[in-house]
Amino acid sequence: MAQTSTSITAKALDVLTVGEPMALFMALEPGGLHTVSDFRRVAAGAELNVATGLARLGLATGYITRLGVDSFGNFLRGVLANEGIDARYALADTAHPTGFMLKTRTDDGSDPQIEYFRKGSAASHLSVADAPQGAFPARHLHLTGITPALSPTTRELAFFLARQARTAGASISFDPNLRPRLWPSPEAMAECMNALAALSDTVLPGLAEGRLLTGRDAAEDIAAFYIERGAKQVVVKLGPEGAYYAEQGGACGMAPGLPVERVIDTVGAGDGFAVGVVSGLLEGLALAHAAARGNVIGARVVQFPGDADGLPTRQELSAGW
């Protein structure tokens, strides 16, 4: 069973997110996972990456999750505390373990090999019962497509939180962050992702994701698909080329990408992009400028090996990193 965690802070939240944090073992030498002997342990999980990035920029950020009462869970509780992430909704689950994952080292920008050990994890048992009671406690909710893919109960929770946030007048961002292997079919995945997107204010698909979910090829048409269904803003991630943004009323354009001397690891770049867009919008930036900030942070993240290593502090962002 799960037990409520104590909060590290009593102040009101700017952002609330929900998902599964995991211990990540990153290889310290090249080669397949079966050949690697040395690993570095860090924290991982798309929503945790976003929470970390927002907290480093000074936004009060809370995280709904379940962690096992085990060494990985204790490690992740320490990460939440060290990053200043509010853990009032991080629950201790005495019946299920904390998930973990392994990742190869890539120094050439290619996608690493990743293996997950998350089936039956504590976070996969999140449910509506774990949602905040009473009024929604933040001015913004950030969701990804990973949480609803974990289990039927996490799916129900994601939709419940979206509706709770809308009722409270909070804004909502949604990054599909597709994990096809967690879904019974592409059709089931697309139906759920597009339904969550329709409840969101800002939708952040990658180009390939958008094509898969909408059946449309061009970034402009993908953005139009979601705006037609109720999204106020859409930013389509285009990798090194930058991002295409569009919003209700017709304003649209390109936020150019930033060249980097060397790509170390692309994992986490999309989460860094979300940090830039969400933080920018919450600070009152125009969508074009928020997308540009997303490109800046995404470009920084790919130059570091860990998923969250490159997420900047406010001082680093202001200094152009």
N, C-alpha and C positions, 0 to 999 in steps of 0.2 A: 504494500500500500504506500501511497505518497503522503508526505508530511510537508506542511508549509515551511518555507525558509524564512529567515528573518531578513529584513531589508537593511542594506548598507546606507540608505539615505531616506529621509522622509520628504524630500522636496518633490514637487510636481514633475511629471515626466514630459519631455518634449516628444520622445519617440518610444513606442513599444513595438517589439517584434516577437516572433514565436518560432521555435524550431529545435533542431537537434544539434548540440555541440558534440564534437568527438575529439578524442586524442588522436593526433596525427603523427605517425612515425615517418619522417622524411629520410630517405637514403642519403648518406654522406659520400657515397662513391657511385660512379655510373654502373649501369648493368641492370639486368632483370632482378626482380625482387627475390628470386630464388638464389641469386648469387651474392646479394648484399649482406655484409656482416654488421656494419655500423649505421645507426640511425640517430636522428635528433628528434626528440619529442616536442611537439608544439600543439597548439589548439587549432581546430578546424571546424568548418560548418558555415554555410553561406550566411545565415542570419547572424551567427556570432561574429563573422567578419564585418558585417555591416554595423552591428552594434558596437564593435570595437572601434571602427573608423569614426563613427558619429561621436562616441564618447571622447576620443582623442581630440576632436574638434570642439569639445566643450558642451555638447548637447547632452542633456539628462536623458539617458537611454535605459530602458528596462527590457528584460528578456524573460519570456515565458518558456519554461522547459522543465523536463524531469531529468535528474541525474541519479545514477545508481549510487548506493552506499558502498563504494569500492575505491580503489586507488585512482582510477581514471576520473571518477566523479569528484574526488577530493582535489585532484589536479585542476580540473575545470572550474571548480568553485574558487580556487585560488586565482585563476585567470580572470574570472569575472571581477573579483575584488581588486586585483592589481590594475585592471583597465578602468576601474571606476564605473562598471556597469551595474545598475540597480538589480539586485537579485531577489527582490521581494516575491517574485513569482517563479523563482527557480525552486522546484520541489525535490525533496529527497525521496527517492523511490526505493523502498527496502526489498522489493520483490523482483526487480529486473536490473540488468547490468547496463553500464554506460558503453556506448558504441566506440569503436576505434577504426582506424584505417591506416593503410600503408601506401607510400608514394615513392616512385623512383626519382632519381636525380636527373634533370635535363638542363644542360647549360647552353642549348642551341635554340631554345624557343619552341621546340616540338612538345606535343602534349605528353605528359608523363603517364606511366602505367600506375593505376590506382586500384587497390583492392579494399573493399568495405567489409567490416564485420559489425553489422548493425541490426541484423534480424532479431526481433523480439526485444529490442533495446528499451530502456526506460522511456526515452522520448517518444518512441512509437506508441506508447500507451497514454500519451496526452489525450485529454478529452475536454468536452465543454465544462465539465466540473472543475477544471483547472483555470478557467477564464476568470478575470477580475470580477469581483462581485460589485454590483451597484453601477455607478456611472463609469464610463470609459475613462481610464486614468491618464491619458496622454493626448496631446494635440495632433499626433500623427501615428498611424499604424503602417508598418512595413511588413509585407508578406512576400514569400517566394513560393514557387511551385513545388518545392521539395517537401514542405510540411504536409500538404494534403496528399502527397504520394506515399507517405509512410504507412498509413493505416486508415481504415474507415473512420476511426474516432478522431484522428488528427485532421482529417478532411472536414469533418463536421465542425471541429474547433475553428479552423481557418475561416469558414463561412460565417460562423457565429461571431467571431471577432470583427469581421468586415462589416456585418450588419450592425453590431454594437457600436463600432466607430462611426458609421454613417448616421445612426440615430443621434449620437452625441455631437455631430458636426465636426468631427476630426477628419483630417485629410488621410488618404490612403495611397500608398505606392505598392506596385506589384511587379516583381521580376519573375518571369516564368521559370527560369533556371531549370530547364527540363531534365528529368531523369527517366528516360523511357523504360529502363529495365525495371523500374518500380511499379509500372502500370500494366494491367492485363492486356491493353490494346492501345494503339495510337489514337483511336477514336475516343476511348474513355479519357485519355489524357487531354486531348484537345477540348473535349466538352467541359471538363472541370476547369482547365486553365482559362478558357474564354469566358466562363461564367464568373470566375473570380475577377478577371480583368474588367468585366462589365460593372462590377461593384466598386472599382477603384478609380481614383482621380488621375493617377499618373501610372502609365504602363511602360515597362522597360524591357522589351524583347530584344534578343539578338536577331540578326538578319535571318540566319538559318532557322532559329526558333519561330520567328514570325511566319516564314514560308510554310513551315510544317503545320502551324496552328491555324493559319488563315487560308491557305491555298493560293495566296497572292505572292508575286515574285519581288516587286519593287518595294523599297522602303516606304515610299510615299503611299503606296496602296495598302501596305500593312498598317501604317499609322491611321489611314482613313477607315480601315476595318474596325479598329477599336474606338475611334471617335464616333463612328456611326452607332456603336453599341453603348455609348454613354461616357467613355473616358474623356476627361477634360484635356489631358496632355499625353502625348506618346513620344518616347525617345527610342529610336531603333539603333542599337549598337552595331557599328560597321567595322569593328576591329581597328587596325592601324589607320584606316581612312577617317575615323572619327565617329560621328553620330548624326543621324537625321532627326530633327525634332518638328513636331506639329502640335497645334492646339486648336480647340474649338474656336471658330471665328475665322480660321484660315491662315493665321500666322504660322510660318514654317521656314525651315532653312537647314543649313549644314553647319555643324560645329566641327571644324577640322581636327584631325588627330595630331598628336605630337610625336615627332620622330624621336627614337631612343637609340643610343649607341649599341646596346646589347640587350636582347631579351633573354632573361634567365628562366623564368617560369610563368606561363600564362594563367595558371590556376589562381583564382581570386581577383583577376582583373575586372570582371563584371561586377563583383561585389564592391570593389573600389569605385567603379563608375557609379554605382547606386549611392554610395556614400556622398560623392560629389553632387549628384543631382538632388538627392533628398535634403542634404544640408543647405544647399544653395536655395532651394525653394522655401525651406523653413525660415531662411534669413531674408526672404523677400526678393531674391534675385529673379530676373526674367528667365524664362525657360531657356533661351539661347545661352545665357551666361551660366545657368546651372548645368547645362549639357557640357559647356566648355570646361567647367570645374570637374565634371565627371571624367572627361578625357584626360585632364591633368593627373588626377589621382590614379586612374587606370594605367596610365603610362608609367607612373612611379612604381606601382605594384609589380609590374612584369619584370622589373629590374632587381627583384629580391626573390630568394628561394622559398620563403614561407608564405602561406596564404595571406597573413596579416602583417608580415614584416615591413612592407612598404607603405602601409597606411600612415599618413602624416599626422603630426600634431598641428595645432593651429599655427604655431610659430613656423614650422616647416612649410606649411601651405602658403603662408603669407610671404615667406622668403623665396617662393618659387622652387621650394625643396632644395 
